[in-house]
Amino acid sequence: MLAVLVGAINIAVLLLMLYVYLKSYLRLKSQFTLGLLVFVLLLILQNTIFIIFLLIREGFSGPGMGVPVLTINLTQLGALIVLLKITWD
């Protein structure tokens, strides 16, 4: 369940980034910013599918799978926080 919580936090961070990129794109109309928008939307989709898979299908429920799944989500969260910090500045 901790992996689901971290996935939800990832989505919240991604939504903040989506807001910043969308605001920037509407102002600049940059292809780079459009690419960032697509990138963020795909990560939101990936995290949503991941959470649904964990909750509904009880995925990754085999012995010893909790730590690897949590590690993947925590790594992604760390990367997203760095990207959000760079984006926000």
N, C-alpha and C positions, 0 to 999 in steps of 0.2 A: 504493500500500500504506500510505502514511502516513495517508491518509484513513480506512482501515480501522482502524488503530491508534487514531486519535483517536475514531472511533466506538465502539470498545471501551472507551476511557476514559470516554466519555460514559455508556455503560451502567453502568459501575462507579459513577460519581457518582450516577446515577439510582437505583441499587440502595440506596446509602446513604440517599438522600432517601426512598425507599420505606420503609425501615426506620424512619426517624424519624417519618414521617407515619403509618405504621400504628400505631406505639407511641402516638402522640398521639391518633389516632382511637379506639383501644381505651379510652383513659383519658377522653376528653372527649365522644365521640360527636357531634362538630361536623360540620355539613353542609359548612362551608368546608374542613375537613380531608379529608372524603370527596372533595370536588372536587379537592383537591391529589393525593390517591391516584390518581384517575382520570387526571389530567393526567400524572403520572409514568408510569403504566402505558402510556398512549398514546405518550409519548416513548420508552419502552423498546421498544415495538413498532415505532415508526418507525425507530429506530436499528438494530434487528435486521434489519428488511426492507432497509434501506439497505446494511448490511454484506453480507447475502446477495446482494443485487443486484450489488454491486461484485465479490464473489468468484466467484459462480457464472456470472452472466450477462455478466461483464466490461463492466458498464455504465459510461457516461461515459468510454469509452476513446478517443474521438475526439481529434484534435489540440487541444492547449490546454485540455483539460477537467480536468487534474489540479489546477491551482491553484484554480479556482472551487469544486470539490468539497471540497478541503482547507479553503478559506476558510469555507465553510458549516459544516463540522464544527468548526473552531476557534472560530467565532463562537458556535455553540451551546455548546461547552465553556465558554467564558468566561461566558455567561449562566447556565449550570448551576452553575458554581463560585460566582458571586455569590448565586444562589438557595440553594445549599447553606449558604453562610456565614450568610446571614440565617436560614435554617431552624435551623441548629445552635445559634445563640445564643438 
